[in-house]
Structure formats: structure tokens, C-alpha cells
């Protein structure tokens, strides 16, 4: 399916558009499973702000459909933007907004910005519901507080995500917001969002003016004007603006807020709290003036801040992070690098900047290595709790690490036990059927069981006694090992159970470990492959090995016999009959009973080549043999395989057909190669 907007389909023009669901990457230790489903969390706050800075394709598409429904009469061309959401899902990095802007330019170039503003309003109306609306409401009680919190909260969220992009907000003053983004389309979209949020949250209809700002980085200034009702203020509620009316002394203020300083318009330090004064004793304090703040402080956040008075005033709603520099002449300053996190406050009475903060520490070690004391942290400052809780968390982490190490060692030991158990179970499954092996492992009692319609194969090597008399024991063992190893692979391919090998006798059965309507077929195919395999192996004197095989189908009794070296044995009259069909066979021939023949011809589509033998060849022990005879299985041809193809291809295609026709699929391994 083609992309609905072909202009931006090329991968070179794709731009990552993070969705709200995947935008956050928090490293929180909280157990989210214990938080109620409707509880407001930092994740929801992040999702709300992402709605303004990087709305997802789903949200934009829903807003666009709402926009088309409301304004299609005003701009008929909007209906051309209709598309199904499923058509966009195959482009995860698709810049949907950019294509909307480009297509709007073709519809009505003069109205692009106006339509995008309306799209922003629809984005808030369709997506700002439920917990997202509550997240926006928690940012402030009025529009100005909302803009200031938008600045500070987004800066903290970027710090949590280690975001190095230039996207961001700056609340530069009363009713003034500066938005930075590399995507101009978001500027107009944000205008509509702010207008809709003001109506939704505060019931105000603001007048918003958008002005692009010059510079290398795209920035946009929003001037918001809201006609607020005039509320008369009682005389007793009026706060004096004269600094001389301050009810506390400078010394008291410095002691109450030890981590503060005041800068004048030239960014010179004019006052410091008691903690700063102690650290910079002899350099900053009473009687010392003219020292620039940049000499003893490094401003780490906000990023890219220009150290000018007016620029800092614009960022008073943004969290500040500063670190201490070594004062002049003090290269061994022990508190160098100590980080202080706080807020800048503009004091219009004295045209100065007040910084109030706290040390950014996570434990007692960070406190002492910087020459600080717990008494340096005021009682009202939550940093005290952060330090103590950090120590407690560190102790808990140590205990958790020890527990994890112990758990890891237990898991490793358990894995070793499981590995050894699998080896034992695998060994048992080589000797017994899977069900019997499992019961043996569990120590359960295994009762003998009757199995109907089991097809048994008995085989032996013609002239084996003579071969043994002319060969060394090592030669005989080597011959049987090579031959029976190939037969064992055939057992895995045809999914038949190997009962036992005694000397040159090789016995298998099908219908014991897994019942199937094609049990006789599998044994017959294996017999053909066994005769074919014998031609690949020679005796010690260079003669081809010759086998005779007998196959019979009937009811048998099976059970485990013995406690030491137990064996899974077959009992019953039909076992004896199967052995008789083997002894009545001939060299390189497969002698099958009448009951086995019935199963081979019962299902059409399988071409077994059967040659009837004389009735006198039937074993005397075969009861009710009147009118019946045994057969030689001379070969097999599958109807869908050419006659010139080898026997192995015919049998493999037949096995595939049985798998397709069998309700319960049986895993069949690759057929063994013909090479010895």
C-alpha cells in the first residue's frame, strides 16, 4: 500500500516522531504495579508535555479527522487529507505533520498557519482528556503560573532523559513564552494548543501573538494577553515594595538561607549566605565587593545560558544548577565541583537577582568530602532527608546486592542440577519410550499395558554365524556398530521405537510410544531402507551384508522388566508370530503378514509393491490362516514422484504426505544420508 503523502516517503526525509507511549524512558525505582490505574505520575506529566512538543501520529491523525469534520465547508480542500490510520502504521518514522503542512500549502497557501492553529486546538480537544488533562491542570492555577511551570518542568524532564536537543520552553516574563524547535510547523500548532488549554483549564480566551526571533536556532515568541477581572485588594493585604520595610535583618536572612547569593546588574556578588561565606572565607563576604559570579560559580543548567543579567531574568522559571569554582589563589579548594541546585528570583526593588538553592548531594560521603556538615543544611530544606534516605537506600542496595549474589549462586546450582537431570532423562528416553522414561524418573510404578495393532519388525543377518567364525570380534563389533548406527538414524526419521538388539537381531515397533494409522507404513518403509542400507556395508571379506526381515501387526503386552538394568519388553503370541515371519523370510527379502498387508492397502495413495507367496510359507503358529498367505514387500513407488527417482525420494515424499494427513503432527528429523 502506498503512503498517502508520497512527498515524504523516502527514507532520507524520514524524521523520528516519538509517540507519547514510548517518549519517556524513566529510571524510577517505584513499583508501578502498586500505583492505582488513575493515579497521576511523572510519566503522565511527560506524556502531556510531549503532546505539545512531539505529538504522536495517532494524536495528529485524530485531530486532523476532527478538523476536517468541522472546517471542510470553509476549506473544501481539507477533505483531500483524509486517510486511514492503518495506512500510516507501516511508516513508524513518518513525519506526518510536515506532510500535512506541505499539502495544506497546495490547498490554500494563505491559510496554512490559520489551519495549523485550528489543528492545534483540535489536538487538545481530542487528546487532552482524562489523566492527561489532570497532568496539565497540576502545572498552575492560572495561565502565568502554567507557563512558568511549563518552562521548569520540561527542563527537568529533559534532564531526566538526558535530552540534548534544543527543543524547549522559556517563560521570559509576564505573558511571554519562548519556544525553541527545529520544526516550524510545531510553532503554529503550539499556538492553537495554548489557546485551547487556556480555555479548557482557566476559562479564558487569550489573545496570542506569535513572533519568530532572529538567531541561528529557530525560536518563537508567544505574547499572551488575557483580560483579568479587577479584584479589589484590602489595605491590610498590601505588601510594601520598599526593601527598607523588610522585617528581618541581613544576617538573619543569611543564616536562614545559607545557600543563597545576590547579584547586581553587572552579575557582581553583593551578598552571600552563611554557607557560601564559610566556603569562600577571605574571598567573598563582608567588606569584599566587585567579585563576579562567573569567577566562583559555573552555570551548568540551563544549557546554553548566556551570562547576561536580562538573559538570566528570562530564565527565572527554569531550575538552575551551578557548581563551585576554586577562588583566585586557592587551587586546592576542597569544595571545587560542589553542585548547588536552586532557583533565580528577580528582585525589582533593588534590580538584583537572588539565587536560593541547596547542595546536590546523595549521601554523607558527598557531604563530608566537600567539607560540609549536616548543620549546613537548614531544617526546612528537604536535602537533609535526601542525604539520610540516600544512606538508607545505599545500605539496602548493599543488602540487595548480597541477596542477588546469593540468589545467582542458587540459580547456577539449580541450573546445574537441571542440566544433569536432563542428561539422565535423555539417557532414559534413549532406552524407554518418553512416557515410560518420565515415570521411571519420578519413581512411579509402571504397570504392564496392552497395545492393539502394534507393527513389529524383526531382522537378522544371513550367515552371521559363519561371518563370526571367519572374523575377529573387533571386526564383527565394528561391522554391527556402523550398520546399526545407520538403522538408529532411520528410527528417528520414521518415528519408530527401537525395542532391542541381540547379536545380529534388530527389532523395532511402531504403535507403542505413539499411535498412528500409518504405523505399518512407517515400519514397511524402514524395512525397505534397511535392505537398501545393507548394500552400502560389507563384511570383513568384502561381501555385501544380507538381511532378512519379517513384519507382523497385532496386539502385544509391553512392560518394564527388572530392577537392575531394566528392559522394556514385548510379550504375547504376536511377538512370536513376528519372529516366525522373520525366520521364514529370505536373504534381502521382507516377509510381511496378512494383517500388516491389510494396513498397507487400507489407505489409498500409497504404492507398495507386494508379491504373494505360497500359502505353505505361512507360519504354523498363525491362527485362522485359512485362505491367507504372506507377502514379500519388493519396493515402493509414490504416485507423485517419478519412477526414475531413487527409493529414498519416494519414501520421503510419502512421509510428508502422512504428516499432512495426520491430525497430530509428529516431528520428523532429516533423513540420514546414503553414504556409509
Buried (B, 14 or more C-beta within 10 A) or exposed (E): EEBBBEEBBEEEEBEEBBBBEEBBEBEEEEEEEEEEEEEBBBBBBBBBBBBBBBBBBBBBBBBBBBBBEEBBEEBEBBEEBEBEEEBBEEBEEBBBBBBBBBBBEEBBEEBBBBBBBBBBBBBBBBBBEEBBBBBBBBBBEEBBBBBBBBBBBBBBBBBBBEBEEBBBBBBBBEBBBBBBBEBBBBBBBBBBBBBBBBBBBBEBEBEBEBEEEEEEEBBBBBBBEBEEEEEEEEEEEEEEEEEEEEEEEEEEBBBEBBBBBBBBEEBBBBBBBBBBBBBBEEBBBEEEEEBEBEBBBBBBBBBEBEEEBEBBBBBBBBBBBBBBBBBEEBEEBBBBEBBBBBBBBBEEEEEBBBBBBBBBBBBBEBBEEBEBEEEBBBEEBEBBEBBEEBBEBBEEEEEEEEEEEEEEEEEEEEEEEEEEEEEEBEEBBEBBBEBBBBBBBEEEEBEEEEBEBBBBBBBBBBBBEEBBEEBEEEBBEEBBEBBBEBBBBBBBBBBBBBBEBEEBBBBBBBBBBBEBBBBBBBBBBBBBBBBBBBEBBBBBEEEEBBBBBBBBBBEBBBBBEEEEEBEBBBBBBBBEBBBBBBEBBBEBBBBBBBBBBEBBEEBEEBEBEBEEBEEEBBBEEBEEBEEEBBBBBEBBBBEEBEEEEEBBBBBBBBBEBBBEEEEEEBEBEEBBEBEE
